[in-house]
Structures are given as structure tokens and as C-alpha cells.
């Protein structure tokens, strides 16, 4: 075979290769017209409506939707790839489906079965001398934890206390007025108020809730019923135990609100450090904003988010 034919053969094939390469580049991309449909059901196969369905692709969130009254959901306009869905619904445990491959065209289907969630049970300390689960105590105790406080979104703790059954929160006048808590029809001074286990009632048993904010509150336990054996004669109708944040790694929190007539309000909570006590440090102030004010500097030297009058 003549070797000199190879250069001529390569030169003859070069235009063909260029044409094929250009055709490959100019070919239109495949449209993302595939879809993923599915249903959300419970343990008995009944449809679960209003479930939040999140579509995940390679560990990142691709889309969100809500299941309809028949438990159905659909994600349209998907490209080829491997997906899975994460489903959450009230009263059920979160569930992640197995990976599902979606082709370039057509529709893939998936069914997600949810398990009924467990019953949430808090450990309380106000009803007995030791920490006990709510199922092991005979007293009526309501726990308002940090998750519920965040969900309610209230600035003042008194608004969260209004959700406790068997209690009445009465505020005289507008916001900032004297606020009292009445448990099971008893007088306001019949309720023992504890802040991190320390009695906070005034002489005579009264306590003003108007200046207590949710900024540094981690949980609140409200015991409805007398417990004078543990807390003295002040606890004739109930006990209100307020616990502040106490985590060393907790971030600093702050709140500033303003009103009419140059009035203002500011709160700040700081995390626990080895130089502080076991309870979080919280500072609060509410007064007309003066023209001359100074900054509040925490013990660790960090800048505060409020200004206090001199």
C-alpha cells in the first residue's frame, strides 16, 4: 500500500469531519419538558392534602409545591436527571422518597407514604421536686417552648401566655400598662413567678408582665393548681416558671422597637460565657428616647444593639 495516499485521504475527509462537527454544535438542545408526578398517602392509603413537597436534585432544592385535596402533586419542566422528594405534613413524620430517574420526555411517578408522628412530651420541673415527663404527673402543666414562641412571633411574653388554658392576662390601658396573670379565677398575687428558678414576685405576690419580652426566653412552664408545698403560700393558684436561654454557643439576640412621642424600647440577651453566671444575661429598657444617651457595653466588650439613657 502506498503511504503517500494517507495525506490525500486525510485531506479528502477533512470537510466531512468539519460538517459533522458543525452539525453537532448547531443541534438544538433537548427541551426540559419532562415531569414528575406523585401522591402523598398515610399508613392506610388515604390521601394527605396540604403536605409540603420539596423536589431535590443532587442534594439541592429544585422546586416546592403543596399536595392537593387528593394528595397529588406535579413538577413540570424538568430536565433529565435523578430526583427525590421530601414531604412534610402536620401530624406526620417527615419522609424522603427513593431516588427517581426522570428521562428527557414523559412523566415519572412516585408515591410517598407518611407515618403518623409521635406525641410530643415535655419534661417539666414545676410540678414536682424533680424533672418528670408530663405523662407521669397529675398536675395541669402547659409548656411554651422556644419553637412555639418563634411560631407565635410575639414580642411580649404576655401575648404568648394568653394561649394557656385556664388563665387570663389582663393589661390596664395601652401597651406597656400594668399586666397581671390570673390562674383559674384566683387573684393575680396568688401565682408564683419564677425566673430561672428565682422568685420574682413583688412583696405581696404581685408581678407585672408588661416588661417581660420573649427575646431571652427559652421556655415557660405554667402550672395550674396550688403547689405551696414546694413554692410557699404565694403559689395558691399556680406557678409561672420562666427559663432564659443558657447555651454557651447561643448567639446574641436583640430587639429594638419605637413608638410615638419619641418613645422606644430595646432588649438584648447575651450567651453564657465562663465569666458569667449559668443563666443568660438579659437587659431591657423602655423609656422616652433622650437626646443624650450612651451605649450599653456588655462585659465581654462587644457592641450592644441598644442605647440607654445616662
C-alpha positions as CSV (number, residue, x, y, z in Angstrom):
1,X,0.0,0.0,0.0
2,X,1.3,3.4,-1.0
3,X,2.0,5.5,2.1
4,X,1.6,8.7,0.1
5,X,-2.2,8.1,-0.2
6,X,-2.8,8.8,3.5
7,X,-2.3,12.6,3.3
8,X,-4.6,12.8,0.3
9,X,-7.2,10.6,2.1
10,X,-7.0,12.8,5.3
11,X,-7.4,15.9,3.2
12,X,-10.5,14.4,1.5
13,X,-12.1,13.5,4.9
14,X,-11.4,16.9,6.5
15,X,-14.5,18.7,5.1
16,X,-16.8,15.8,6.1
17,X,-15.4,16.0,9.7
18,X,-15.9,19.7,9.8
19,X,-19.5,19.4,8.6
20,X,-20.4,16.8,11.2
21,X,-18.8,18.8,14.0
22,X,-20.7,22.0,13.0
23,X,-24.0,20.0,12.8
24,X,-23.4,18.7,16.3
25,X,-22.9,22.2,17.6
26,X,-25.9,23.6,15.9
27,X,-28.2,20.8,17.0
28,X,-30.9,22.4,19.3
29,X,-30.8,21.4,23.0
30,X,-33.4,19.0,24.2
31,X,-36.3,20.9,25.8
32,X,-36.9,20.3,29.5
33,X,-40.4,19.0,29.1
34,X,-40.4,16.0,31.4
35,X,-42.4,15.9,34.7
36,X,-42.6,14.1,38.0
37,X,-46.0,13.4,39.5
38,X,-46.9,11.6,42.7
39,X,-49.3,11.2,45.6
40,X,-48.9,11.5,49.3
41,X,-50.8,8.9,51.4
42,X,-50.9,7.9,55.0
43,X,-50.5,4.4,56.6
44,X,-54.0,3.4,55.5
45,X,-53.5,4.6,51.9
46,X,-55.7,7.7,52.4
47,X,-54.7,10.9,50.6
48,X,-52.9,13.5,52.6
49,X,-53.7,17.0,51.5
50,X,-51.8,20.3,52.2
51,X,-48.5,18.4,52.5
52,X,-45.3,20.3,51.6
53,X,-43.4,18.6,48.9
54,X,-39.8,19.6,48.1
55,X,-38.1,18.4,44.9
56,X,-34.4,17.7,45.4
57,X,-31.8,17.2,42.7
58,X,-28.3,16.2,43.6
59,X,-28.7,17.5,47.1
60,X,-30.1,20.9,46.2
61,X,-33.7,22.1,46.3
62,X,-35.1,22.4,42.8
63,X,-38.8,23.3,43.5
64,X,-41.6,23.3,46.1
65,X,-45.3,22.6,45.9
66,X,-48.3,21.6,48.0
67,X,-50.4,18.4,47.6
68,X,-54.0,19.0,46.6
69,X,-57.1,17.6,48.3
70,X,-56.4,14.2,46.6
71,X,-52.9,14.1,47.8
72,X,-51.5,14.7,44.3
73,X,-48.6,16.9,43.2
74,X,-46.7,17.5,40.0
75,X,-43.4,19.1,39.0
76,X,-43.3,20.2,35.3
77,X,-40.4,21.4,33.1
78,X,-37.8,19.0,34.4
79,X,-34.6,18.1,32.7
80,X,-33.1,14.6,32.6
81,X,-31.7,13.5,35.9
82,X,-32.2,11.7,39.2
83,X,-34.6,13.3,41.7
84,X,-36.2,12.6,45.0
85,X,-38.9,14.3,47.0
86,X,-39.0,15.3,50.7
87,X,-42.5,15.5,52.2
88,X,-43.6,17.1,55.5
89,X,-47.2,17.3,56.8
90,X,-48.7,18.3,60.2
91,X,-49.2,15.3,62.4
92,X,-46.8,13.1,60.3
93,X,-43.2,12.2,60.4
94,X,-41.1,13.8,57.6
95,X,-40.4,11.4,54.7
96,X,-37.9,11.2,51.9
97,X,-38.6,9.1,48.8
98,X,-36.3,6.8,47.0
99,X,-34.4,8.3,44.0
100,X,-36.5,8.5,40.8
101,X,-35.0,8.9,37.3
102,X,-36.7,11.3,35.0
103,X,-36.0,11.0,31.3
104,X,-35.9,13.7,28.6
105,X,-39.6,13.2,27.9
106,X,-42.6,11.7,29.5
107,X,-43.7,11.6,33.2
108,X,-42.2,9.7,36.1
109,X,-44.4,8.8,39.1
110,X,-43.7,8.3,42.8
111,X,-45.8,7.6,45.8
112,X,-44.8,8.8,49.3
113,X,-46.3,7.1,52.3
114,X,-46.2,9.0,55.6
115,X,-46.2,7.6,59.1
116,X,-48.1,9.2,61.9
117,X,-45.8,11.3,64.1
118,X,-45.2,10.6,67.7
119,X,-46.8,12.5,70.6
120,X,-44.6,15.4,71.8
121,X,-44.0,15.2,75.6
122,X,-42.2,17.8,77.6
123,X,-40.2,17.3,80.8
124,X,-41.4,19.7,83.4
125,X,-39.8,20.8,86.7
126,X,-42.5,22.9,88.4
127,X,-44.9,20.2,89.3
128,X,-42.5,18.1,91.4
129,X,-39.2,18.3,93.1
130,X,-37.5,16.6,90.2
131,X,-37.7,16.6,86.4
132,X,-40.6,14.4,85.2
133,X,-42.4,13.8,81.9
134,X,-45.8,15.2,81.6
135,X,-47.3,11.7,81.5
136,X,-46.1,11.0,85.0
137,X,-47.5,14.0,86.8
138,X,-51.1,14.6,87.9
139,X,-51.0,18.4,87.7
140,X,-52.1,20.5,84.7
141,X,-48.9,22.0,83.2
142,X,-48.6,23.9,79.9
143,X,-45.2,24.2,78.3
144,X,-44.4,27.0,75.9
145,X,-41.1,26.2,74.3
146,X,-38.8,28.2,72.0
147,X,-40.3,26.7,68.9
148,X,-43.8,27.8,69.9
149,X,-42.6,31.2,70.9
150,X,-41.0,31.6,67.4
151,X,-44.1,30.4,65.7
152,X,-46.3,32.8,67.6
153,X,-44.0,35.7,66.8
154,X,-44.9,37.8,69.7
155,X,-42.6,40.4,71.2
156,X,-44.2,40.5,74.6
157,X,-44.4,37.3,76.7
158,X,-47.9,38.3,77.9
159,X,-49.3,37.6,74.4
160,X,-47.9,34.0,74.5
161,X,-49.4,33.5,77.9
162,X,-52.8,34.3,76.6
163,X,-52.7,30.9,74.8
164,X,-52.6,28.9,78.1
165,X,-55.9,27.4,79.0
166,X,-57.4,28.3,82.4
167,X,-55.6,31.6,82.6
168,X,-56.5,35.3,82.0
169,X,-54.0,38.0,81.1
170,X,-55.3,41.5,81.9
171,X,-53.5,44.7,80.8
172,X,-54.6,48.1,82.1
173,X,-54.6,50.8,79.4
174,X,-52.5,50.6,76.3
175,X,-49.4,48.6,75.6
176,X,-46.9,48.9,78.5
177,X,-49.6,49.2,81.1
178,X,-49.7,47.1,84.3
179,X,-50.2,43.4,83.2
180,X,-51.4,40.7,85.6
181,X,-51.9,37.0,85.2
182,X,-54.9,35.3,86.8
183,X,-54.9,31.5,87.0
184,X,-58.2,29.6,87.5
185,X,-60.1,32.6,88.8
186,X,-57.6,33.4,91.6
187,X,-56.2,36.7,92.3
188,X,-53.1,37.9,90.4
189,X,-50.9,37.7,93.6
190,X,-51.9,34.0,94.0
191,X,-49.4,33.0,91.3
192,X,-45.8,32.3,92.0
193,X,-43.5,33.7,89.2
194,X,-40.0,32.3,88.9
195,X,-37.3,33.5,86.5
196,X,-34.6,30.8,86.2
197,X,-35.8,29.4,89.5
198,X,-35.5,32.7,91.4
199,X,-38.8,34.2,92.8
200,X,-39.6,37.4,91.0
201,X,-42.9,38.4,92.7
202,X,-43.1,41.8,94.5
203,X,-43.9,41.9,98.2
204,X,-47.5,40.7,98.5
205,X,-47.2,38.4,95.5
206,X,-47.9,40.8,92.5
207,X,-45.9,40.7,89.3
208,X,-46.0,42.9,86.3
209,X,-45.6,41.1,82.9
210,X,-45.7,44.2,80.8
211,X,-41.9,44.5,80.6
212,X,-41.1,40.8,80.0
213,X,-40.2,40.1,76.4
214,X,-39.5,36.9,74.5
215,X,-36.0,37.9,73.5
216,X,-34.1,35.8,76.0
217,X,-36.9,33.3,76.9
218,X,-36.2,29.7,76.1
219,X,-39.3,28.1,77.7
220,X,-42.2,28.9,80.0
221,X,-43.9,26.4,82.3
222,X,-47.3,27.3,83.6
223,X,-48.6,25.1,86.4
224,X,-52.3,25.5,87.0
225,X,-53.1,24.5,90.6
226,X,-51.8,25.1,94.1
227,X,-48.3,24.0,94.9
228,X,-47.5,25.7,98.2
229,X,-45.6,22.6,99.4
230,X,-42.7,23.5,97.0
231,X,-43.1,27.2,96.5
232,X,-44.8,28.6,99.6
233,X,-48.1,30.3,100.2
234,X,-47.6,32.5,97.0
235,X,-48.4,29.5,94.8
236,X,-52.1,29.2,95.8
237,X,-53.4,29.0,92.2
238,X,-50.4,28.3,90.1
239,X,-46.7,28.7,89.2
240,X,-45.2,30.5,86.2
241,X,-41.6,29.4,85.6
242,X,-39.7,31.4,83.0
243,X,-36.5,30.0,81.8
244,X,-34.0,32.1,79.8
245,X,-31.5,30.9,77.2
246,X,-28.5,29.3,78.8
247,X,-26.5,27.8,75.9
248,X,-22.8,28.8,75.6
249,X,-23.0,28.7,71.9
250,X,-26.2,30.7,71.7
251,X,-26.0,33.8,69.5
252,X,-26.7,37.3,70.9
253,X,-30.2,38.4,70.4
254,X,-31.6,41.9,70.3
255,X,-34.8,43.8,69.8
256,X,-35.5,47.5,69.2
257,X,-38.9,49.0,68.8
258,X,-40.0,52.6,68.6
259,X,-43.3,54.4,69.0
260,X,-44.9,57.8,69.1
261,X,-43.6,60.8,71.1
262,X,-40.0,59.6,70.7
263,X,-40.7,56.5,72.9
264,X,-38.5,53.5,72.4
265,X,-37.9,50.0,73.7
266,X,-34.8,47.8,73.5
267,X,-33.8,44.5,74.8
268,X,-30.6,42.4,74.5
269,X,-29.6,39.0,75.6
270,X,-26.1,37.6,75.6
271,X,-24.9,34.0,75.7
272,X,-23.3,32.3,78.6
273,X,-19.5,32.7,78.9
274,X,-17.2,31.3,81.5
275,X,-17.1,34.7,83.2
276,X,-20.9,34.9,83.5
277,X,-23.4,33.0,85.7
278,X,-25.2,30.0,84.5
279,X,-28.2,32.0,83.3
280,X,-28.1,34.2,80.2
281,X,-27.6,37.9,80.8
282,X,-30.5,39.9,79.6
283,X,-31.0,43.7,79.7
284,X,-34.1,45.6,78.9
285,X,-35.3,49.2,78.9
286,X,-38.4,51.2,78.0
287,X,-38.5,55.0,78.2
288,X,-38.7,58.1,76.1
289,X,-35.6,58.4,74.0
290,X,-33.5,61.3,75.4
291,X,-31.3,63.5,73.2
292,X,-28.2,62.5,75.2
293,X,-27.7,58.7,75.6
294,X,-24.8,56.3,75.9
295,X,-24.2,52.9,74.5
296,X,-24.6,49.8,76.7
297,X,-21.4,47.7,76.5
298,X,-21.6,44.0,77.6
299,X,-18.9,42.6,80.0
300,X,-17.1,41.0,77.0
301,X,-16.6,44.3,75.3
302,X,-18.8,43.6,72.3
303,X,-21.1,46.3,70.9
304,X,-24.6,46.3,72.1
305,X,-27.7,46.8,70.0
306,X,-29.4,49.3,72.3
307,X,-28.8,52.7,73.8
308,X,-29.7,53.5,77.4
309,X,-30.2,56.9,79.0
310,X,-27.4,58.2,81.1
